[in-house]
Amino acid sequence: MSSENGPERGGAQDAPPEQLALIRETVRKAKTPRAKPRTWRGAALAKELPVARVLVDKGVLHLDRYFDYAVPEELDADAQPGVRVRVRFGAGRHRVRDGRREGGGLIDGFLVERLAESDYAGPLAALAQVVSPERILDEELLGLVRAVADRYAGSVADVLQLAVPPRNARAEKRASPQPLPAPPVPEPGPWARYEQGAAFVAALASGGAPRAVWNALPGPRWTEELARAVAATLASGRGALAVLPDGRAVARVDAALTALLGEGRHAVLTADAGPEKRYAQWLAVRRGAVKAVIGTRAAMFAPVRDLGLVALWDDGDDSHSEPHAPQPHAREVLLLRAAQDRCAFLLGGWSCTVEAAQLVETGWARPLVATREQVREAAPLVRTVGDHDLARDEAARAARLPTLAWQTVREGLRHGPVLVQVPRRGYVPRMACAACRTPARCRHCSGPLEGQESASALRCGWCGREESAWHCPECGAFRLRAQIVGARRTAEELGRAFPAVPVRTSGREHVLDTVSDTPALVVSTPGAEPVAEGGYAAALLLDGWAMLGRPDLRAGEDALRRWLAAAALVRPQSAGGTVVAIAEPTLRPVQALVRWDPAGHALRELAERAELGFPPVSRMAAVSGPPEAVTGFLDAVELPREAEVLGPVPLPVTAAGRPRRVGAPPPGEHWERALVRVPTGRGAALAGALKAAQAARTARGSDTAVWVRIDPPDIG
């Protein structure tokens, strides 16, 4: 007989008398019904501090505040300030049952504090869940996040997404290593090459908080210098944080720190690390197991205990500007941390930005520079080739490079590798009519036509369509010339000119980290230059006009920064190192390159900005969007009395299929941009007014996008 046809067994009526008595006694002792998870209907509240103040993960500005929730008794132990929680959000007043608000969707949040009572008079919803008892948000980090949100007219929730990495359960369950004792005070080492270098390291080791703008000497020793500054801070019993522009720079400083202090002294925080490894490293810093952090811009919010030093390398690099809302810059975040924690500040690089020069000019920071004798000893020889020289050079008329460049390459290849910096990637990224110089455009989308390796092939740089029958719409000619020559075409030409020498390329598709000291030609785009063992024998900086001619306020500063970064990889002049720049020698950035004087160039730029009222001597915000939306926003916002509105002016239309830059309109849409400028000291008032206006728009449910960006790096 099957069990389905047989008598039922296992029911309550067949249970032994002892088991039935136990069940009745358990039911009799249950005074309150079992709570339903995540709604906690009928559950008792915590006896002490039954109210939790929660920061919900909603990035909209009109919800940028705290919300109160009831704490169930079963969550009392784990619901501590700083933990991740889940709450129900969006329930209306009418959805109340047994004095408890119910309904709404589950969202994440952070428990900020516990209170005895709420200042909200209505019924409270209960905490749905404590995701983890790990306390990851303390008052110091929350204060920094709030300061960044206020400065950039953003929401705290958006900044928290940048500051706290996503949770990983496996990393959270693992115990962090035990903290190591403070290391010994390091020797100044290469810091002795600077006038106040040894005193700076000694101040860090003694617990001081010096603030310096560091103009690093050319060569590879900057990584050791930064590592010794971190080690000196650790020797004082405090923590240190260093932010670098990319993973290659992080790897070099990581190796320098490991060589100086050994393993386990510092953590590396980069976006390239996997979620588990990154969160494990972040937790080790949060728990105090590690007191030194290096990383890319993802590390600028690292919760270092007893912070004694914040350092930033190459603040002019674009990668230090966060592309996600509210788009903070690592330099400004570290300045806020230096003021909040009263710790030391170090802003270093081979070049010097206008913002760094302003810190020195106002007396907030001191210059950390070497003597002119040390600069001449460490820097290579810089020579220039201008338009006048090219006009008289027969070789330059028929070939890509002038005679001086060919001679420098030929001589440099006898002693080691030669670096060739090309401003544009690709083969021939810009073509023009050979007769009238009219730029070659696509017939479908008006995008620029690019030359390919095949001599007869043309392809649109925007839509990707091929063009096989182009003719000039102005003069009717069929012949084309290269308007801009890219890195691949340059490598091809140099390979034909020096057939016995290997040619290597480094760019966005494939970035080299290092090259050997054997003779080779290394063609690189700016920012992708690999480090050569022992330094390059020579370097060519091609097409200087392509970087200097950009319609941007920072064109000269950025060109000088990229030239200095390439020239710093070349051997000193005493070892035969030579740099040839194909640029007009009378221009100010070229003069600064020849003299190796980035600080002087930045001070002159700062003086001109002060006369014109441009950042950093003023604070500026960009308001972008459709014309009607921008006009309506500017009419509604209550700007400070000193505010000046420039524009609005049309923005270039983004073509379909082309990469969209930060702040650019969606493909095919016509947007305008207005710049709002206020004097120094009124930036907080400007950010507050713009944030209030944006919050009012989102509260009304406006479906038209208006982007607000404080201190945009590209203002034209």
N, C-alpha and C positions, 0 to 999 in steps of 0.2 A: 504494500500500500504506500502510495506516495505521501510525502509530508503535506501536500496540499489537501488531501482527502482525510487525513488523520485528525485527531483532536488537537486543538491549539495548546501549545505549551509555552511556558515562559511568561504568562500574563500575571497580573497582580493577584488574581484569585487563586493561583497555584503557588504563590510565594510563601515561604516559611513564615510562621508567626513572628519570629524575631526580626525578620527583614521588614515586615509590615509595620511593626512597632517603631522601628528606626525611621521609616519614611514619615509616619505621622508625627513623630517628635521633631523632625527637621522642618516640616511644614509649619508646625506650631511655633517654632522659634523664629521664623522669618517674619520680622515686623514690617518690613517694607518690600514691595515687589522688586524683582530683579530688574536692574536698569538696562534699557536697550542701548547697545553701544552706539556712540557718536550722536545720540540724541539725549541720553541720560534722563529719560522721562521718569519722573517720580524718584529720582536718586537724591540722596541727601547731599548737601553742600559741605564744603570744608568748614570746620569749626572756627579756624583762624584765617584771616585774610581770604575771604571767599570770593573776591573779585580779582580777575586777571585783566591787566591792560595789555592789549595785543596790537602789534603792528602787522596789518594784513598785507599780503603780497598783491596789492592792486596798485599799478603804477600810474593811475590817473590822478591828476593834480588835485581835483576837488575832494578826493578821498585821502589826501596826504595828512592823516592824523591818526590818533590811537582810538581803538574801540574796546569797550569793556565787555567781559564775558564772565559768567559764573563758573566757579571751579568745583566740579564734583568731588566728593570725598575720596573716591577711589583714585583720583588723579592728583590728590593733594601732595603726595611725596615727590612725584616727578615734575609737577608743574612749577618749576622754579624759574626765576628771571634768567633770560638768555637761552632758553630751550626752544626748539622748533615745535610748533603745534599745528593742528588742523582745526579749523572752525567753520561753522556754517555762516555764510554771508549772503545778504540780500533778502532776508525774510521781512515781511511787512509787519506793522503793528497789529494787524488783525489776526495773525497766525500765532496766537498765544494759547497755551494749554497748561492748566495747573500753575499759573503764574510764571511760566517759562516760555520764552519765544522759541518757535520751532520753524523749520523750513529753511530754504536757501541752499545754495550750492557749497560744497566743501572746497575750501581753498587753504593754502599754506600761510603761515605767519610766524612771528616771533613773539614770545611772551616777554614783555618789557619789564613789568613790575607787578607785585601783588599788593592789593589794597584791602582795607577793612570794609569800605563801602564805595559805591560808585556815585559820581555826580550826575549820572543819567537817571531820570526819575522813572522811566518805563521798565518793563520786564526785560531781563537779560537772557540771551541764549547761553547754553553751556559750552564749555570747551569740548570739542568732539574727540580729540585725541592728542596725546603727547607723542610726537613722532619719535623723539629720542631724548633721554635724560641728559645728554651731553650739553653743557652750557657753553654756547659758542658766541653769544652776543653780550658783551659787557658794556658798562657805561662809557668807557673810553672809546671803543669802536663805534658805538651808537652816536656819541658826540661828534666824532669825525665825519660819519656818514651824514649827519644832519647839517654840519657846516658845509660839506661839499654840495649837498642838495640846495642849500640856500644860496651858495655862491653862483651856481650854474642854473638857477631857476628850475630845478627838477624836483622829483619826488624822492623821499627816503627809500621807498621800495625799489625804485630803479637803481639807486646807488648801492643798496644792499645786494642786489643781484651781481654787481661788479665786485663787491667787497668780500662776499662769502661764497665759496665754491659749492656746487651741488653736493648733497650728502651721499656718502657711500657707506653702506652698512658694514661691509667687511673691513674697511679701513677703520671705522669707528670702534669695532670690537677689539682690534689689536691694541695692545698697550704700547705707548710711546717709550723710547729709550730714556734711561735715567740721565738727567742733566750732568754735564761734565764741569769740573771746577774751572775757574777763570784761568786763561793761559797767561804766561809771563808777558811782560811788556816788550814789544818788539823793538828792534833797532830802527832808526829812521830809514836806513837803506837808501834807495834812490830819492827819497824825499829831501836828502841833503843837497840835491841839485837846485832846489828852490830857495829863495831868500828867507821865507818863513816856514819852510817845510818841516824842519825838525821841531820847531816850536809848536806847530799845528799838531803833530803826532803826540808830543809831550802833553799838550792840553787835553787831548782825548784820553790819554792814559791816566791822567790825574782826576778825571771826572768832570772836566770843563765842557763848555758848550760853545766852541768857536764856530763862526759862520764864515765860509770862504767860497769865492768863485775861483776855480782852479783852471788855469790855462796850461794844459799838459804839454810837455816837451814831445816832439815827434819821436817815434820809435815804439817798440813793444812793451816798454817797462811800465806803462800806465796801469796794467793789470796788477802788477806787484805793488805799486803805490796804493791803489785802492784796497788791496788785500791787507796791507799794513795799517791803513786807517781803520779798517774793520777790526783787525786784531787788537789794536790799541784800545778801541772802545770796549771790546770784550774783556780786556785785562783790567778795566776799571769796574767790572762787575755789571755792566749795562749791556743792552742789546743794540744791534746795528741792522740797518736795512739799506740795500743798494739796488737801484732800479736801472736796468740797461736796455738799450733799444731793441735787441734781437737775441735769438738763441745762440748765435755764434759768439757774441760778446759775453753772454752768460757762461758759456762753456769755458772761455778763456779765464774769466775771473774765478770760476769754480776750480779750475786747475791750479790757479795761483793760490787760492785760499787753502786748498788741500795740501799743496806743497809747503805752505807756511805753518798751518795749524794741525794738519792731519785730518782723518775722517771723523765724521760725527759732530763737527763743530758748527756746521751751517746747513741750512735747508735751501733747496732750489725750487722756486715756484715759477713755472712757465705754463702757458696754455698748451704747449705741445705734449706735456706729460699726460698720461692717461688719467681718467677720473679718479681711479683708486689711489694711484701714487700721489697725485696732486693733493687729494684730500688728506691722505695720511701725513704728508709733509706739512700741510696747513695745520692739522691737529697737533702735530709735534710742536709747532710754534705756539699755538694757542694754549697748550698745556704747560708751556715753559720748559719743555725738554730741550729745545734748541733756541738760542738767543741771537742768532745771526741769519739773515735771509738775503738771498740775491735772486733776481728774477727779472722778467719783463714787466710791462705795465700792469699785468695781473697781480703783481706783488706789492703795488703801491699802498694797498690797504692791509697788508699782512699784520696780524695782531701780535707784534713783538713786545715781550714783557720788558719793562724798565728801559724804554727806548732811549738810547744815548746818541745815536747818529743816524741821519737820513742822508743818502748820497744818490746823485743822479748823474749819469754819464750821457753826454751829447743830447742836451735838451732840445736842440733844434731838429732832431729827427722826427719825421711825421708819425712814426709808430708810437711815440709817447702820447699822442692824442687819441683818446678812446672814441671809437666810432659809434658806440651805443649810447643812448640817452642816459644822462644829460651831457655826455661827451666831455668829461673832465680831462684836463691835461695833468700828466704825472708830476710836472714841476710845481703846479699850483697845489696839488694834493700834498706833496711833501713840504711845501712851505706852510700849509695849514698844520701839518703834523709837527713841524719844528716849533711853531708858535704854541700849539696846544700842549706838547710835552716838554717844552723848553729844553730842547736837545740841540746837538750840533747839526750843522747843515753844510753839505759839500756839493757844489755844482761844478762838474768838470767836463772837459772836452778839449779837443785840439783847436776848435774854433770857439767863438764867443757870440752868443745871441744878444739882441738888444735888451731882452728882459734880464739877462745876467749882468749886462753893463749897468742897467738901472739899479740893481741891487747894490753894486759897488758905489755908484754915483750918489745914492741916497745915504750911504754909510751903514746900511743894514748888514752888509757882508764886506769882508776884506779881500783884496786881491791876493791870490796865491800864485805868483809868477816866478819865472827864472830870470836871471840877468841876461842882458843881450849877448854876452860872451858865451853863456851856456846855450842860448838859442842858436847862435851861429855854429857852435860846435856840434849840435845834434841835428840841425836841419840840412836838407840837401840844397844843392845849387839850383835856383829857379831861373829859367830863361823864358822869354816870351817871343812870339811871332805874331805881329799885328798885320793889319790890312796893307799898310805901306810896304812891309817886307814881302808879303805874298805877291803884291803887284810886280815887284822887281825880281821875283824868284821864278826862273824858267821851269824848274822842276815842279813847282806848286801849280803852275798853269795846266800841266799835262797829267799830273798825278794827284792823289789825295793828300799827300804829306809834303811839306816844304823840305828844302835841303837840310836845314838844321835838324829837323825831326828824323830824317833818314840817317844822318850821321850819328845822332844820339842813340838810335836803336842799334845801329851796327856796332858802335863802340860798347854799348851796354851788354849786348849778347856775348861779348868776349868774356865777361866776368860773372854773368848770372842772368836771372829772368828779367824781363822788361814788361812793365804794366802799361796797358793802353786803355784809357778811360774814354768811353763813347757815351754821349748823353742819351741816345735812343737805342732801344732794343730792336730786334727784327732785322730784315735785310735792307730794304729801302722803304722806310715807313712813310715818306712823302715824295710824290712825283709832281713834275710841272712840265708845261710845254717848253720845248727846247727853243722855240722862236720868240715867244712873248712872255714867258715865265708865268703864265696863268696856272694856278694849282689844278691838278687833275682831279676831277670829282666824279663820283658814281652817278649814272643817269637815273638810278632808282631812288636813292635816299640822300644824294649829295654828299656822301661821306668821302673821305680821302682815299684815293687809289694808292695801293702799296705794291712795290715791285717784289717779285718772288725770285727764288734761285733760278728758275727758268726765265730766260731773257724775254720771252714773248708773253709771259703770264702777268696779268694785273688782277688784283683782288681788292674789293672794298674793305676798308678797315672797320666799317660799321655793320653792314649787313652780310658780308662774306661773299657776295656775288662776284663772279669772274667777269672781266671785261677783255674782249679779244679784238674789238674794232673801235678803239678810242680815237677821237679826233678833237682838236681844240675848238670849243664853241666860239672863241674870240677871233682867231686868225685862220682856223681851218687846218692847221698843221697836224701832222701825224707823228712827229718825233717827240720823244720824252727825254727829260733829264732828271737826275736825282736832285731833289731839293734838300733832302736830309738823308744821310747814309747811316744805316743802323749797325749794330754790333756784329751781326753775322756777315754783312758785306765787308766790313772792315777786316774781319778775321780772314775772309777769303782773299782780299787784296794783299794783306801782309803775308799770307801763306804762299802766294805766288811770288812775292818779292824776296822772301827768305825760304826757299824750298827745303833747306836742310834743317830748319828749326821747327820743333813742334809748336802748334798754336792751340791754346786752350781758351775756352770761353766760359764766362761766369755771368749769369743773369737770372731773371725771374724764373725761367723754366728749370735751370740747373745752377745752383749757387755752390761754388767751391769754397771750402773752408781754408785750406792751406795748399801751397805748392812747394815743390822742392827747390833747392838752390841751383839746380842745373839750368843752363841756358834754355829759355822758352819765351814765347810771346803769350801774354795773358791779356785777353781782350775782355773787358768787364764794363757793365753799366754802373752808374754811381750807386754806392751803397752795397754792391755785391763783390767788392774787391777782396780776393783771398789774401791771407798773410803768407809772405814768402819767408822761408827759413833763411835767416841772415839778412833779410831785407832785399828789396828789388835794386838792381843795378841802375835802373833808369825808369822814368815814367813819362808818358805822353798824355796830355789832357786836351782832347780834340774838341772842336766845335764849341768853343767857349761862348760864342754868340747865342747858341741854342738855349743855354741856361740863363744867360744874362738878359736875353730878350723876352723872357716870359712876362706877360702883363700882370705882375703881382708885386705887392709892396715888399715882399721878402725875397725877390729874385736875386739881388746882389748878395744878400746875407747867405742865402741857401747855396748859391754857386760857390762862394768862398768856402763854406763849410764842407762841401763835397770835394773841392780841390785839395783842401788841407788834409782831409781824411785819406785821400789817395797819396798825397805827397809824404804824409807821415809814415807810410810803409816803405819808403825808399831809404837807402843807406845814407849816412851823413856825407856832407861834401868832402870831408877828409878821407872818406873811403871811396870817393869817386861817384857818389850818388848825384844824379842830375834829373831835373824835371823840366819839361818843355811844355808850356801852355800856349795853345793856339787861340789867342784872344788879344784884343786891343790893349796894349800896355798902359795907355793913359787912363783907363777906367779905374775907379777906386777899388773894387774888389781885386783886380789884377795887381794893383800896386801893393795892396795889403798882403797878397800871396807872395810877391817877390821879397818884401821886407819881413815876412812871417810875423805880421802884427795884427792878429784878429781882434785884440782888445781895442786898439786904436780905431779900427774900422767900425766896431760896434758903438764906440762913443760918438763918432761922427754921425752915424745913422741915428743914434738917440737924440742928438741935437737937432737934426732935421725933423724927426718925428715930433719933437717938442714944439717946433715952430708951426707945424701943420696941425697939431692936435690929434695925432694918430697914436694908437697903442704902441708901447705900454704906458705912455704919459697920460692916457685917458682910458676909460673903460668903454667897450663897444659891444653891442649886441646886433645880430643879424636876424631879421624877421622875413621869412620867405613863405611864399604860397601863391595861389591864384590871385590876380589883381584885385578882385572885389573883396576877397577875404583879407588880404593885407591892408587894404584901405579901411575896412571895417574894424580890424583889430587895432590899428593905430588911432582911430577915432575913439575907441572904447577905453584904451589903456590910459591910466592916470600917471603919466610920466613925471619924473622930478622936474622942478622948475628949470634946472640948468640943462636939461636934455636938449639935444639937437638931432633932428631927423634928416638924414641924407637919403634922398630918393623918394619913392622906390624907382628902380630901374629894371628892365627885362633881364632875365637870366637866359643863357644859352639853352636851347632845346636839346634834351637828351635823345639821341637817336635810338631806335629799337635795335636790340642786340648789342649795344655798346655798354661796357661796364659803367654803372652809376656811381658817381662820386658822392661823398658825404655832403649833404645839403643840396644836391642837385635835384631838379624836378623829376618826377616819373617820366618814362619815355613818352614822347609825343605831347606832353602837357606844357602850356605856356605859363611860366611863373614869373613873379617879380620879387625883388629883394630890396628891403630898406635897411639902412644902418642907423642905429640909435647910439649917439655918443654922449657921454657925461664925463665931467672932470674926475680926476683921482680923488677917492674918498666918497664918491657917490655911487660906486658900483653896487653896493648892497641895496640901496634904494631902487636902482634901476632893475636889478634882478627881482626884487620883491614885487615891483609894479608889473613886470612882465609875467611873473608867475601867477599873480592874482588875476590878471586878464585871461591867461590861459585856463585857469581853474574855472572861471566864469563861463568860458566857451564850452568846456567839456561838460559842465553841469547842465547847460542848456541842451546838450546833445547835438552840437554842431557837427555836421558830417563833412565839412570842408577843412582840409589840412592847413594848418599854419605852423611852421617850424620856427622855434626860437632857439638861437644858439648864442651863448655868451662867449665873448672873446674868440671869434672864429679865426683860425690860423690863416685862412685865405680870404682876404677882403678885396682882392684885385689891385 
